[in-house]
Amino acid sequence: MKRFQLIISMVLFAGVIGAGVWLYFEARMLAPENTLSRMLEQDVDMAMSGEVRIHELSSGRLSLELFGQDMAYTEKSGRIRIEHPRIHAYPEDGMSFFVQGDRGFYLLDLPEFEIRGRVRGESDDGYQLETEWLRYSPESRLVETEAKVMIKKPGFKLTGTGVKFDLEHRTLLVSSDAKLLVKSPNPGE
């Protein structure tokens, strides 16, 4: 009788384990792959799912707002990864701008923010930016990329490879392949 109970117990135990494994793999195949679960597979120390908002204050005023979808922090790399980030920066000179992309990385030790993927931005005065990646350093007040870039507004289009925009001195340097097209707002002038 004990032998029979032992065999039944082992069969039940194997059945429960088998059903658990089957349900696990079935759920992974049926569930849509979400960003947070991909992030959690990468040695993440802290994660948040859903809309994320981070504010940075400088001298008692709002200097940066960071919005995103799904956030993961990894202590080892010292960075926060954010999916679909949107940065709204408010420099002291009053001219604000926003930048958005597919994914972003906030490097805590520098501090620096990098946006990758389809990066788009716009300033208060109507300039629009398109590139594949962009880095912003609040400390040095530099916005830069080594990728191809296009900056435009009505009547103005600048393309090139590699850009460094110094927000402090309001200067723009295009590293190579610079092309500038300026059209007069009034034809014939």
Stockholm file with secondary structure:
# STOCKHOLM 1.0

chainA/1-189         MKRFQLIISMVLFAGVIGAGVWLYFEARMLAPENTLSRMLEQDVDMAMSGEVRIHELSSGRLSLELFGQDMAYTEKSGRIRIEHPRIHAYPEDGMSFFVQGDRGFYLLDLPEFEIRGRVRGESDDGYQLETEWLRYSPESRLVETEAKVMIKKPGFKLTGTGVKFDLEHRTLLVSSDAKLLVKSPNPGE
#=GR chainA/1-189 SS CHHHHHHHHHHHHHHHHHHHHHHHHHHHHHSCCCHHHHHHTSCCSEEEEEEEEEEEEETTEEEEEEEEEEEEEETTTTEEEEEEEEEEECCTTSCCEEEECSEEEEETTTTEEEEEEEEEEEETTSCEEEEEEEEEETTTTEEEEEEEEEEEETTEEEEEEEEEEETTTTEEEEEEEEEEEECCSSTTC
#=GC SS_cons         CHHHHHHHHHHHHHHHHHHHHHHHHHHHHHSCCCHHHHHHTSCCSEEEEEEEEEEEEETTEEEEEEEEEEEEEETTTTEEEEEEEEEEECCTTSCCEEEECSEEEEETTTTEEEEEEEEEEEETTSCEEEEEEEEEETTTTEEEEEEEEEEEETTEEEEEEEEEEETTTTEEEEEEEEEEEECCSSTTC
//
